[in-house]
């Protein structure tokens, strides 16, 4: 069941003015940290949440452990139009695990473009035909793409599908092109030390099988080979950890009364997601040694599809009934249909799986000249059972995401 629209409270701007003024009077500018101490917070976000206690108390301050984390970056421009950033956190904690789900697709999309720039092969770019072969029974090939107008699989088309509708297979193909060694060694070098992207999505593969990646070929318009990546196996050792959650899980239709093991699952802290979004939208705001190797054309392409709605795409084409405007716009919209505000451009990447709901976004309200970065995660699994398809997305997760997005948009409105 999808969430019914929740009316916006009429008193929104009154309480935001009060809390904003109080916060300005007492808070210094917070500095953004990739790694923060346990439950790192400042008083701004907590004050905003408590000022709307009638909304947020039932969602995140009740008896259930919601594991909420929020990162908010206020963006102000000086007379020359240069952005300045002020960061605030609520329970930011890179050591508190949540399953990142599809949010890992954003850095993979970015790294696929970076890898092309590093190869520096004439004629090889994001629009070059990319054929995926197989080297073992559990691997599957891709020699065509029916969703592409010309039937060709390409890195550009995979990225479009990732950003428009969060396509899992598109992610898997870029994971196979890059390989887990390149992915993680590059991210760690750029400062994302707590991130580990070590498996494909929605495939019944073991941790060992995910270490093996398919051979990949790139062909020019005449079918000539431009580049070949052989089948590879990851040689790096993933830092060991023990992540046990919940009280049980379903496996092959049967309930197992033991905690679910996330130890060999992907890891992507909210602070890292927040910084990836910032790096893509404002690369010059980070030190040079922390920036992705992207061209202006790469950035323009990412910006276009991070904000594009499924119905606006002509290649691939999506059914509006299945993929509505706000299908992957959790913050500000929750799960509502047909409520998109054309004045508010949201550049983002969402994730939802195992009861975790995540969104990392850059908001640009062109009509009101408002900009900010906002990332949030909430745990929606009250019964503590995984794989039972009984998660609190509609009752808790989507209302939370909607209200959080509108909370900070309202805050920026009164700060203008």
Secondary structure, DSSP 4 states (H G I P E B T S, - for coil): -PPPP-PPPTTHHHHHHHHHHHHHHH-PPBPP-SS--TTB--HHHHHHHHHTHHHHHHHHSSSS----EEEEEEEEE-TT--EEEEEEEESB-TTS----GGGHHHHHHHHHHHHHHHH--TT-STTSEEEE--SSTT---BS--TTSTTS--BHHHHHHHHHHH--HHHHHHHHHHH-HHHHHHHHHHTT-TT-B----SSS---TTGGGEE--EEEE-TTS-EEEEE--EE--SPPPP---EESSEEEETTEEE-S-EE-TTS-B--HHHHHHHHHHHH-GGGS-GGGS----HHHHHHHHHHHH--GGG-SSS---TTTS-TTTT--TTTTT-SS---TTEEEEEEEEEETTEEEEEEEEEETTTTEEEEEEEEEE--TT-EESSS---IIIIIHHHHHHHHHHHHHHHHHH-
